[in-house]
Amino acid sequence: MRRLRIGIIDLVSRGPGRSMWSWVMYANFASIMPQVIGVWCEEEGHTVSYVCYTGQGSIAEALPGELDLVIIGAFTEAALMAYALSSQLRSQGIVTALGGPRARCYPQDAQKYFDYVLGFTDKSTILEMVRDCSHHRPLGAYISASRQPSTLPGVRERWKFIDAALHSSPFLKLVPMLGSLGCPYQCEFCIDSTVPYQPLDYDVMREDLRFILRKFKRPLVGWHDPNFGVQFNGTLDAIEEAIPPDSIDFIAESSLSLLTEPHMIRLRKNGFKALLPGIESWFALGEKSRTSRIMGLEKVRDVAAQVNMILSYVPYIQTNFVLGLDSDEGEEPFELTKRFLDARPEPSRAIRSSPRLGRPPRSTSNISVPTG
């Protein structure tokens, strides 16, 4: 197999931008799988150039001049940027591939613009692509594993790529970790709802936490699990065995069903400073908040009481909503959300699309609207 010159681009921005927010925060949104693919490609002897594109500067200037293959990871909001970049690269004779949520959700559309479109991606998927590494037109080749990989390279193995991403972050340095794949819930709007839940190796987790503690005086770790703490005791046991209590600041997306008071006591002891649970809807999708049998104002009161309890243990919470579902009619979803905001100890000063990690208000709400 010939040795390839491979470029990997993690598009965390949908295009060039000069905002203070993107300069400070976007590098901390780097995805894990582009870094994992970089490790797998290097293990096979290929030369890898990695770029986490935050909207600052030019992607063309960040990549080396001669490449055989460029793999782009993108969410749907960055799809047009990814498509345009692929067109430019293919015009130069470079083979292109798309991975990430855009490729998973809209593979048929992506095949019009890329030589390869990646679904579930394990090491064998990447090896199949790099061994072929040829143009596929007019439609790209769709490659997918039968399931998510059972193991992934940890922080220590991915460090050169993590460090490259964080190098462009001027203040915050959020290290990405992953303790599980998939989700046990069946929320119909979520890409992970059809992926069976599986925990990753606790030994790798323990080794990674010790490694991070040697890299930073007071590390900040963001868990990329779709739903952190499903196997709560096993995960917290691994954290407690690896590092001293409250020696790392953790951020995690979880569910209200897991954030009980006994669990909150343990999370606070181990340094969890921000939590992002999903409320989703006042009229549906109650599985993650243990509110399947109640809705409307009764659900608002129940959830508000739990959120207030959570805020007594962590300094920051972001609650997530999805508006525009079939169950949402009229003004009531908005009025109930206002009642929820008023019921919290410190009402949100802003409804944001992402958590602010600098000097945040104690609570924010993230509202998403489904798009087809």
N, C-alpha and C positions, 0 to 999 in steps of 0.2 A: 504494500500500500504506500503510495507516495505521500510525502510529508507536505501538509498544506499550510498556507498562511491564512489564518482564520481571524476575522474580526467579529466581536460580539458587542452589540449595542443594546443597552437597556434604556428604553425611551420612557423616562419618568416624567417628561414634559411633552406636551402635544405640539410644541413649536418653540422658536426662539422667544425669549422674554427677559426683561430686565427688572422685574419686581423684586422688592426686598424679600418677600415671602419665598419666592423660588430660589433666590440666592442663599438664604439661610436654611431652608427646609428640604428642598427637593432631593439632595443627595442622600438624605435619611430615608427616602422612600425607595431606595434601590431594592430590586427584587432578588430573590435567592436563586431561582433557576438559571438565569444567565450566568451567575457565578459558578453554579454546579456544572453547567455545560462547559465552561472554561476549564474546570478541573478535569473533566472527562476527556476533553480534546488534548490537553497537555499530557495526560497519562498515555495517550496513544502516540505521542511524539510530535504533535503538531505545534506550530507557533501561534500563540493566541495574543491578540490585542483587544483589550476590554475598555469600553467607554460607557460610563453612566451619564447619559445626556440629560442635563437639568435645565436646558434652555439657554445656558450661558455659552456664548461663542459659537463656533461652527463645528458640526460633526465631521465634515470633510477634513478640517485641519487636525482634528483629534485622532483620526485614523491614519495608519501608515499608507504610503503611496501605492504599494502593490499587495493585493490580496486575491486569494482564490475563492474564498467563501465568506459571506457576511451573514450572521444570524442576528435577527432583530427580535427583541421581546417587547410587546406593546399591549396596553389596554385599548379598548375601543376608542376612547377619546383621543388617542394618539394614532389612530389608524391611517388617517390621511397623510400624516407626516411619514409614517412607515411606508405607505405605498409610494409616495413621491421619492423617498430615499431609495427604495428598491429599484424604481425605474431608472434613476440616475446611475446606480451601481451596475445594473444589468447592461446599460448602454456602454459601460466601460469593459464589458466582458466578464464581470464578476457574478458568480452564482449567489443567489440570495435565498434566505429561509426566514419564515416568520413563526415565532412561538408566543406563548402567553395567552391571556384571556381572549384577545381578538381572534387568534387562530383557533382556539377551542370553540368559541361561540359561532364564528362565521367562516368556517373553512372553505366553503364553496366560493365565497366572494374573494377570500385571500388568495385562492389558487390562480386567479386572473393576474395577479401582480407579483407572485413569488415562484421560484423554482421548486421550493419545498414548503409545505405547511405542516406544522407539528401539532399533533394532538397530545394525548398522554405521552410523556417523554421520559424514557429511561436510557441507560447507557447504550443498550443495543439499538435503540432508535437513532441515537446520534451516530453510532458506528455505521449503521446502514446508510445514512445520508452522506457522511464524509467519504465512505468507500466509493460511492457512486459519483458524487460531486459533479453533476453535469446540468446543463440547462434543460428545463422541461417547459415547452411551449406548444400550444397556446395556454394550456392549463398546467399548473405546477403539480407535483406529486404530493399526495397526502399520506403522511406516515404517522402511525399511532401505535403505542404499545397497548396491550389488552387491559392494563391497569396502571395505577401510579407505582413508582419504584418503591421497593421495600426498605431501601437504605439510601442515604444521600451523604455526600461529603460534608463534614462539619465545618465549624468556624475556622479551626486551625488549618484545614486543607484549603479553604476558600480565602484565607486571609489576604493574599496579595490583591485579590479583586475587591474585597471589602475595603481594604486600606486605600485602594485607588479611588473608590467611590467617595469615601469619607474625606479624602484629601481636598475635595472641592467644597466641603462644608466648613464655613468659617468658625462656627461656635459649637453647635451640638454635634455629637458623634454617636449616632444611634446604630448599634451593632445588630444586624438581623439574625434571628435564630428561629428554629422550627422544631417543635416537639412532636408534631403529628401531621397527618394528611387526611383529607376527607372530613366528613361531618356525620354525626348520627341523626341529625334532623333532616326534615324533608321540605324546607322552605322552597316554594315553587319558583321564586325569583332568583335563586342563588345557584351559581355554577358548581358549587361544591356539594349541593344537596344530593346529587346522583353518585357521588364518590364515596365508597365505603370508608368508614373511619378506621385509621390504623395509627397506633403510636409508633414513633421512631425510637431508635436504640437509646436507652437511658445511659449506657456507658459513654456513648458519644456526647450526650448532653452534659454529663458530669465533666468530661475532659474539656469540652468547649468552655464551660463556665470558669474552670480553673485557668484556662488559657487567657480568656478575656480579662480576668482579674490581674493577670500579670502585665497586660497591655495598658491598662488605665488605672489611675488612682481611684476613681469612682465611676465605674462603667455605667452606661445607659444601654439597656437591651430591649429591643422590640420583638415580641413573639409574633411571627407571621402565621401562626396556626389559625385556620378558619374559625376554630372555637377552642380556645385554650382551656385546659383543665378538665377535659372529659374524663380522663383517668386521673382524678385529682390527687389522690393520695400517692400514687406511684410517681407522678410528676413532681409534687412538692417534696417527696422523700429524696428524689434525685438531686433537687436543688439544695436541700439541707445537708445532704451528704457531701456535696461538692464544695460549698463555700460557706463562710461565716454568715450568720443572720444579718440581713439588711446591709450587705456589703456591695450589692449591685442594685441599681434602680431599674425596675421592670415596668414595661407597658404591655398590655395584652388585650386582645379582643376576646370576649367570653360571652356567656349568656346568663341571664338573671336566674335561671334554674340552678346554675352552679354557684352563684354568688350568695350563698347562705351566710348567716352570721358566723357560724363556726369556721367556715372556709375563709371569710374575710379576716378573722383574727389571725389565721395562719398566713394569709397573703401579706398582711401588714407586717408581720414579724419578719418576713423574708424579702421585704424591700419593694413590694408592688406599689407604685405611685400613681398609675393611671390605668383605668379600665374602660373598655368600649363595648358595653352590652347592646344587643339589638332588641328594641321594643317592637319595631316593624310597623304594627298597625293596632289601632284601638278596637278593630272589629274582626280581625283574622290573624293567622300566623302566631298563635299564642303558645306553641309548644316550647319555644326557647325561654319563655318567661313564666311557664307553668300557669298560664291563664287561659287555657283552651276552653274552659267552661264559663268564662265571664267575658264581657265586652263593654264598650262604651265607658260611661262615667265610673262604673264599678272597677273596671280595669285600670282607669286612671288613678283612682285612689289606692288600689293595691300596689301598682308599680311605683307610684310616688313614694309610698311608705318604704318600699325596699330600696329605692335609689337614695333616699335620705339616710337609711341605715348604712349603705355602702359608703356614702360621703363622710360618715363618722370614722371610717377606717382608712380611706385614701384621700389625697388632696384634690384629685381630678377624676371626673367621669365624663365620658361622651356617650350620649344615648342616640341610637340610630333608628330612623324611621324610613318607611317607604310609603309615599303617597301616590294615589292614582290607581289603586287596586280596584277590582270590581266591587269590593265591599265598601268602598269610600263613596259617599254621596253627599252632595250639598256642602254646607259650611261646617257641619258637625265635626269632621276630623280635625279641622283647624281650631275650632273652639275648644275641643278636648285637649289638644296639644297646648293651647294657651293655659288651660286649667292645670295641666301637668307642670308647666314652667312656673306658674305661680305657687305651686305646692312645695317647691324645693327650697331648701334653706337659703340659698343665694341664687335668685333667678338668673338665667343666662343673659348676658349682655349682648350676645350675638348668636345667630344661627350660622354655623360655619360648615364648610365642606370637608374640613380636615381638622384634627386636633391641633391646638397651638401648644407647644411644649416649652415655650420660653417662660413668660409670666402669665399663665392662663387664668381666666375666671375659674371658679371651682367646677362649673359644669357647662357643657355646651350640648347642642343637639344637631345631628347631621341628618338632613332630610334629602332623600333620593326620590326621583320620579322615574318609574319604568318607561322604557322607550321601545315598545314593540315586542 
